[in-house]
Amino acid sequence: MKKLYAKYLPKIIGNYFNTLALISPRKAAMAAVKVFSTPRKGRVQEAQADYLEKAKYQVFETQGHQLQAYEWQGKGPKVLLLHGWESNSFRWRNLIAELQQKNYHILAIDAPAHGHSSGATLNVPLYAACAHDIIDQEKPDFVIGHSMGGMSTLYYQYKYQNQGLKKIVSLGSPSELKEIMAHYQGMLGFNQRVLRAQDDYFLERFGFRINDFSTTEFSKDITLPCLLVHDEDDQIAPFHSAERMMANLPNGQLIRTKGLGHSLHQKEVNQQIVAYLNS
């Protein structure tokens, strides 16, 4: 029964949005964006806590949130790590081990609504704004983001143009909000009326339309050295995302992998990332 419920729940929600849009397109849009922005998982699990508790804890007050941060001290350059959607700082454990071998100073944060941080929803503008506040305070040399964290890193650099950073790294990052929304629409089955209402709501709330939020386009203005790592078989963020961004990055480099999927936490990937930071 639970499996049957889980199978049909997305379409039930989509039909609810369709019905609500007949009465109030804006309310339908607000409801759809809230569901879109609410993670179903990503809080710290017991097995993950054992690892994270070995780090130095601190909390950042930013953008109305309390963000949990974890620090592994080193005498080398400082690296800020931004995890992806429905994840937390535990996902960096393998890269952290590689960075520690080179004595890097490491800071990882749990995004809003993830890990031990406050909040119930997350979006890229919020994540980038939180990163901006923390970067302004902590002055890292490098920022590394995975998936949504990578997209937020790229958007951050596009928006704030921080030339104090040395390099940024984006792993498995999507590039087009319109592609993400198309997947969301296909999963829930809401109609074009609801999609148009969301487009208007994005403009009202964030200052851009769905088609305009593109790290492909943002990349044209990111002059900082930037490494993209993307797997050809990524089923979450298609490989063409990296190809499009790479074509526009003035100072970009692409590591193309095969058969590693979306997570990109393998040792060979982490070694290549550290080598890039050292170069």
C-alpha positions in Angstrom: 0.0 0.0 0.0 2.8 2.4 0.9 4.5 1.7 -2.5 1.3 2.4 -4.3 0.8 5.6 -2.4 4.3 6.8 -3.1 3.8 6.0 -6.8 0.7 8.1 -7.2 1.4 10.9 -4.7 3.4 13.1 -7.2 0.5 13.1 -9.7 -2.0 13.8 -6.9 0.0 16.8 -5.9 0.3 17.9 -9.5 -3.5 17.6 -10.0 -4.0 19.7 -6.8 -1.8 22.4 -8.3 -3.8 22.3 -11.5 -7.1 22.7 -9.6 -5.7 25.5 -7.4 -4.5 27.4 -10.4 -8.1 27.7 -11.7 -8.9 29.6 -8.6 -5.6 31.4 -7.9 -2.6 30.9 -10.2 -0.4 32.8 -7.7 -1.3 30.5 -4.8 -0.7 27.5 -7.0 2.7 28.8 -7.9 3.6 29.5 -4.3 2.5 26.0 -3.4 4.4 24.4 -6.3 7.6 26.4 -5.5 7.4 25.4 -1.9 7.2 21.7 -2.7 10.0 22.2 -5.3 12.2 23.8 -2.6 11.5 21.4 0.3 14.1 18.5 0.6 12.8 15.1 1.6 16.1 14.0 3.2 19.5 15.4 3.9 19.5 15.7 7.7 22.5 14.1 9.5 22.0 10.4 10.1 23.4 8.6 13.2 26.2 6.9 11.2 27.2 10.3 9.7 27.2 12.1 13.0 30.0 9.9 14.3 32.3 11.3 11.6 31.1 14.9 11.7 31.5 15.1 15.5 35.2 14.8 15.1 35.3 18.2 13.5 35.3 21.6 15.2 31.7 22.9 15.4 30.5 26.4 14.8 27.3 28.1 13.8 26.9 30.9 11.3 23.9 33.3 11.6 23.1 34.3 8.1 20.1 35.2 5.9 17.7 34.4 8.8 19.2 30.9 9.3 21.6 29.2 11.7 24.0 27.2 9.5 26.0 24.4 11.0 29.6 24.4 10.0 32.4 21.9 10.5 36.1 22.9 10.5 39.2 20.7 10.1 42.1 23.0 10.8 45.3 23.0 8.8 48.1 25.4 8.1 47.6 25.6 4.4 45.0 27.5 2.2 41.4 27.5 3.3 38.7 25.6 1.4 34.9 26.1 1.7 32.8 23.1 0.8 29.1 23.4 -0.3 27.2 20.1 -0.6 24.3 19.4 -2.9 20.5 18.9 -2.7 19.3 16.4 0.0 22.8 16.0 1.3 25.0 17.4 4.1 28.7 17.9 4.9 29.3 14.2 5.4 29.3 13.8 1.6 32.8 15.5 1.6 34.5 12.9 3.8 36.6 11.4 1.0 37.7 14.8 -0.3 38.4 16.0 3.2 40.8 13.1 3.7 42.7 14.1 0.5 42.8 17.8 1.5 44.0 16.9 5.0 47.0 15.1 3.5 48.0 18.4 2.0 47.4 20.3 5.2 44.5 22.4 3.9 42.2 24.3 6.3 38.7 23.0 5.6 35.3 24.5 6.3 32.1 22.7 5.3 28.6 24.0 5.9 25.2 22.4 6.0 22.9 24.3 3.7 19.5 25.7 5.0 17.1 22.8 5.6 19.9 20.3 5.5 22.2 18.6 8.0 22.0 20.3 11.3 21.1 23.7 9.9 17.8 25.5 10.4 15.1 26.0 7.8 12.6 23.9 5.8 13.4 25.1 2.2 16.4 25.8 0.0 17.0 27.5 -3.3 20.1 28.6 -5.2 19.8 32.4 -4.5 19.5 31.7 -0.8 22.4 29.2 -0.8 24.5 31.7 -2.7 23.6 34.5 -0.3 24.5 32.4 2.7 27.8 31.5 1.0 28.5 35.2 0.3 28.1 36.0 4.0 30.3 33.2 5.1 33.0 33.9 2.5 33.0 37.5 3.5 33.7 36.5 7.0 36.0 33.5 6.6 38.0 34.6 3.5 38.6 31.1 2.0 41.0 30.7 -0.9 38.9 28.2 -2.7 35.2 27.2 -2.9 34.1 23.7 -4.0 30.5 22.8 -4.6 28.7 19.7 -5.6 25.5 19.6 -7.7 23.2 22.3 -6.3 26.2 23.5 -4.3 28.2 23.8 -7.5 25.4 25.7 -9.2 25.2 28.0 -6.1 29.0 28.5 -6.3 28.8 29.5 -9.9 25.9 31.8 -9.3 27.7 33.3 -6.3 30.8 34.2 -8.3 28.6 35.6 -11.2 26.6 37.8 -8.8 29.3 38.9 -6.3 32.4 38.8 -8.5 34.8 38.0 -5.6 38.3 38.4 -7.0 39.7 37.5 -3.6 39.1 33.9 -4.3 41.9 32.0 -6.1 39.8 29.3 -7.8 36.4 27.6 -7.7 35.4 24.0 -8.4 31.9 22.8 -9.5 31.1 19.0 -9.5 28.2 17.6 -11.3 26.4 20.9 -11.5 23.2 21.5 -13.6 23.2 24.6 -15.8 19.6 25.4 -16.7 16.7 26.1 -14.3 14.3 25.5 -17.2 15.6 21.9 -17.5 15.2 21.3 -13.8 11.7 22.7 -13.9 10.8 20.6 -16.9 11.8 17.5 -14.9 9.7 18.7 -12.0 6.7 19.3 -14.2 7.1 15.8 -15.8 7.3 14.2 -12.4 4.2 15.9 -10.9 2.3 16.4 -14.2 1.1 19.9 -13.5 -0.1 21.9 -16.5 1.3 25.0 -18.4 -1.0 27.3 -16.4 0.9 26.3 -13.2 4.3 26.5 -14.9 3.5 30.1 -16.2 2.3 31.1 -12.7 5.6 29.8 -11.3 7.5 31.8 -13.9 5.7 34.9 -12.8 6.3 34.1 -9.1 10.1 33.5 -9.7 10.2 37.0 -11.3 8.4 38.5 -8.3 10.4 36.7 -5.6 13.8 36.3 -7.1 14.0 38.9 -9.9 14.4 36.5 -12.8 12.3 34.2 -15.0 12.9 30.5 -15.2 14.5 30.7 -18.7 16.9 33.4 -17.5 18.5 31.5 -14.7 21.3 29.8 -16.6 24.8 29.1 -15.4 25.7 28.7 -19.0 25.0 32.4 -19.5 26.4 33.3 -16.1 29.7 31.6 -17.0 30.5 34.3 -19.5 31.1 36.7 -16.6 33.0 34.3 -14.4 36.7 35.2 -15.0 38.1 33.4 -12.0 39.8 30.1 -12.7 37.1 27.5 -12.6 37.3 23.7 -12.7 34.2 21.7 -13.8 34.1 18.0 -13.0 31.3 16.0 -14.7 30.5 12.4 -15.5 29.2 11.4 -18.9 26.8 9.0 -17.3 25.3 11.6 -14.8 21.6 10.8 -14.6 20.8 13.8 -12.3 22.6 16.7 -14.1 23.2 15.9 -17.8 26.8 16.1 -19.1 25.8 18.7 -21.7 25.5 21.1 -18.7 29.3 21.0 -18.3 29.9 21.3 -22.0 27.7 24.4 -22.3 29.3 26.1 -19.3 32.8 25.2 -20.4 32.2 26.8 -23.8 31.5 30.2 -22.0 34.0 30.1 -19.1 36.9 32.5 -19.9 39.3 30.6 -17.6 37.7 27.2 -17.3 38.9 23.6 -17.2 36.8 20.5 -17.6 37.6 17.0 -16.1 35.3 14.5 -18.0 34.8 11.2 -16.2 33.0 8.0 -17.3 31.0 5.6 -15.2 31.3 7.5 -11.9 27.7 8.9 -11.9 26.6 12.0 -10.1 28.2 11.7 -6.7 31.8 12.1 -7.9 33.3 11.2 -4.5 35.8 8.7 -5.9 39.5 8.9 -4.9 40.7 9.6 -8.5 38.3 12.6 -8.7 39.4 13.9 -5.3 43.1 13.6 -6.2 42.4 15.6 -9.4 40.6 18.3 -7.5 43.5 18.7 -5.0 46.0 18.7 -7.9 44.0 21.6 -9.5 44.0 23.6 -6.3 47.8 23.0 -6.0 48.5 24.1 -9.6 
